[in-house]
């Protein structure tokens, strides 16, 4: 299964890491950058194991022990990006856990200096 391979191409901003730490007080979370609805533009956050991974899901890396998966087709279409997980105002997509009231997770391409 693709999900067993790790590329270590995802990092998080301090704000995202703080939000993850808060969510993890109730158990580990996982992130999924889907290639489905909305063109995969919004990362989804679930309790670990609450999202069933498919054969095309690639383990992009981990953020503070929380796995981050991306659809392999999306990963290739985006030219194998390095992603930065962040938070910003707005509502969480679909069934995604919100990082805080009125906030949602977002990804940006690139890698901030000193973040790994």
N, C-alpha and C positions, 0 to 999 in steps of 0.2 A: 504494500500500500504506500502511496506517495506520502501520506501523513507521517510516516516514520522518518523521513529525511528532514534534516534541519539545515537551513541556509544561513541563520543568524543575520538576517537583514532587517531587523526591526528594533527600534529603540523607543524610549518614551521621554516626554518632557517631565520636569519635576511635578507639574500640576497633574499630569496623567498618573504618575507613579503614586502620588498622594491619594488620588481617587481610587486607584487599584488597592492600595493598602486598606482604605476604609471598606471597600467591598469585600476584601478577603477576611475581614473580621468575622464574617459569617460563612466563610469557606472559600476555597480557591476558585478563581474564575478562569474562563478561557475566552479568546477572541477569535472571530471568524470574519475574514474579509471575503465575502461571497462574490461570485461572478454572476449572480442572478439578478434579482430586482435592483433597480436603480444603478445598474452598471457596476455594482460592487463599490460604490463610493462611500458607504458608511460601514465602519467596522461594527460588528454585533458583539455584545458581551453577554456571556451566559455563565451560570454556575458550571464548574467543571463536570463534563459528562452529560449535560442537558442538551447538547447539540450533537446529533449523529453525524459523524464525519463520513465523507464519501471517498471513493478511490481517487478522485482528482484533487483532494485537499492536501496541501503541502504545508508542513510545519515550518513556518518562516523563522521562528525563534521563540524565545521566552522573555517575558518582562517580569522580573521579580518572582520567578517560579510559575508564572501563568503563561500557558502556551498561546501562541498567535498563529493561526492557520490562514492560508490564502488559497483560493481556487487556482490550480495550476495554470489553467488557460488564461485567467486574468493576470497572473504573475508574468507569463510569457508575453501577453499583449502589452503590458505596461513596461516591457523591456527589463524584467528582473530588477525591480526597484528596491532601494533601501527605503523603508517607511519609518516615519516618526509618528507615534501615537500621541495625541493631545486631547484636550477637552476644550469645549467652547459652549457658549450659551445656545440653547435650543433643546428640543425634545428628542429623546432617544428613539431610534428607528424600531418599528415592529415590536418584537419581544425582547429586545436588548435591555439589559440592566442599565440604568442611568448612573453616571458617576456621582451625581448629586442632583438635588431638585433643580429643574430648569436647565440642566446641562446634558451634553451628549459627547461621546467619543468621536474623534475625527482622525483621519490619517493624512499626512502630507508626505511628499517625496523628499528625499534628502536625509542627511544625517547631521545633527548639530555637533559641533566640536566638543569633544570630551564626553559624549554620551554613548555608552555601550552597555 
